Amino acid sequence: REYTSFFSPMSTAHYAPDVTFLDPLTSLAGVAAYADNVDMLAGRTLLGRFLFRDAGIVLHSVTGGEVDGGVIGDVTTRWTLRVTVGALPWTPEAVFSGVSVYGLARNPGSGPEVIVASQADYWDSANIVGPGTAGGGGEYAAVAKTKALGDFWGQVRPGGAAAPPAGPEVPYILLRRGDGYEVRGYPAIASAKMAYE
């Protein structure tokens, strides 16, 4: 529900009071700080209204959450996030695809039985460590904030990452945007082949 509404409202009862959040640019703790961060990105705070608008997230998949011997496994979501940077006069759009890994815990208090204790976000464009690098092999890993800032600036700078289309673009859903590539989902089409004389 929170993905479709972009956390409006955020169901804080589903998060531990000391929930931790980590992404390529941000590290914070506490449900109030978590909610403030989401509200800023969504343009629901004073700073957020200045910086961003039209934020939205598309959820592609949810995996995990198995219970084994009373231990709840992590839940991983795959998503694409889009946000318009309203603070820049050319109002560019930044697009990130990636995964969120949610650490879950039993709720010691009242309310939901299971709560989110931690969330770590990884961008496909910044956090995939490739073969031949330390810890490489196509796995997600923490990276320096400078790499993430470079990816963000590469998208929003004048003439950024998007090349102008050569013609009308067929509507698509961005499934993954990595370092130098995109994976897109297009609607199904029907076609016919005819011989011309």
N, C-alpha and C positions, 0 to 999 in steps of 0.2 A: 504494500500500500504506500509506503513512504517513497519508493522509487517513482511511482506514477504521479504523485502529488509534489514531488521534490521536497519532501519533508515538511509539508504544510498541511496540518501541523505535525511536528515531530512527536512521536509517541515516547516521551521520556521514560515512562514506566517500563519500557522494554530494554532499558540500558542500565548498567550498573552505575551507581553514583560516581564511582572513580574510573569509568570507562576510559580507555586510552585510544587515541587515534593517531595514525602515522600515514602520511603520503609523501610523495617526493618533495613537497615544499613545506609541509606542516607537521608539527608534532605537538600534541596537546593532551591534557588529561582532565577528566571531569565532565559530567553530562552537560553542565551549563556552558562550558567552553566548546564542547562538541556542537551543541545547538546554535551557539553564536556563530561558529564557523560556517555551518550550513546556511544560516540566515544571511550571513554576509555574502556568500556565493550566490544565493538566490535573489539578492537585491532587497532584502527585507530589513536591513539596518541602514543607518545613515551612510556609513562607508560603502556598504554594498550597493546602495542606490547610485552612488557616484561612480563606482568601478564597473559594475556588471548589470546585465539585464538578459532576459529570455533564457535563463539557465534551464536545462532539462536533461534528464537521464533516461536512456532506454535500457531496460533490463533484457539481456539475451539468454541467460541461463542461471540456474541455481543448483549447486551440487553439494554433497556432504551432509553433515548433521546426524550421522549415524550414532546410535547409542551402543556402547560396548562395555558391559560390566558396570553400568551406571555412569560411565564417562561419555560426555557428549562431544563428538568430533566437530572440527571446524566446519563452517559453511562458507563456500566460495561462490561469489556471484561474478558474472561477466557482464560488462556494461559499456555503453558509449555515453560520454558526457559532452554536452555542447553549452557554450556560454558566449554571449556577445560582450565584448569589452567596450562599454559605453564611455569610459574615461578617455579614450583615444578618438580624435575627430573623424577618422575613417571607419570607426565602429567595426573592427574586425571580429570574426568568430574564431574561437579556439575550440578544438575538438580533441578529446582524449578518449581512447578506449583502454580497457584494462580489467583488472580483477580486484575485488575486495575479499579479504579473508577475515571472517568474523570468528573470534574466539567466544564460545558460549559457556555459560555457567548456570548452575541451579540458583534460583533466586532465594536468598536466605530470608527474605522478608515476605510481605504480602504482595499480591498482584500476579503477574505472569510467572509460570513455573520456571521458565528459562529466560535468561537475559543476556544481552551482549556485553561481554567484559572487555573486548578489545576489537579494533578494526585496523587492518593494515591494507592500504590501497597501493596498487602497482600499476603504472602506466606502461602499455606496450611500447610506447615510443621512447621511454627512458629507462625502465627497470629490467628489461630483458638483457641478461648478461650472455653474450655470444660465445661460441666455441673459440678457444685460443686465448681467452682472457682468464684472469684469476677467478676461479669459481664458475667458469663459463660452461656452456652447454645448453643455452636457450632457457635457462631458469630465471625466475624473478629474484632480484636481489636489491638491497638498498643501494642508492647511488648518491653522489654528492648533489647538493641542492643546485649547484651551478649547471649540472647537466639538465636538470628539470627546467631551470630558468631559461636555458638556451633553447630547449624544445618549445617552451611557451612563447618566448620572444620570436623564434623562427616562424611561428604561426601568425602573430599579431603585428609584426613590423610591416611598414609599408611595402607592398608587393610580396608579402609573406609566403607561406608554403603553397598556397593555392595558385595554380596557373589558370589564366582565363580560359574558359571553355571554348573549343573550336566551333561548337554549334550547340543547339538545345540539348540539355542534359536529361537523360532518362532518370526519373526519380529512383533513389536507392536509399538503403539503410547502411550506414558505415558500421561494419562489424568489428573492424580492427584497423588501427592506424599505428604502424610501427615506424621505426627509424628508416625512412625512405620508401615505404610501401603502404598501400591500403588494401583491405579486403572489404568488398562491398557485396551486399545482397540486393538483387534486382527482382522486380516482380516477374511472375511467369508470363511468357508471351506465347502467342499462337502465330504461326507463320505458314505461308503457302508458297509453293514454287510453281511458276507458270512459264511455259515456253513462249517466246515472242517470235513472230514470223515477220 
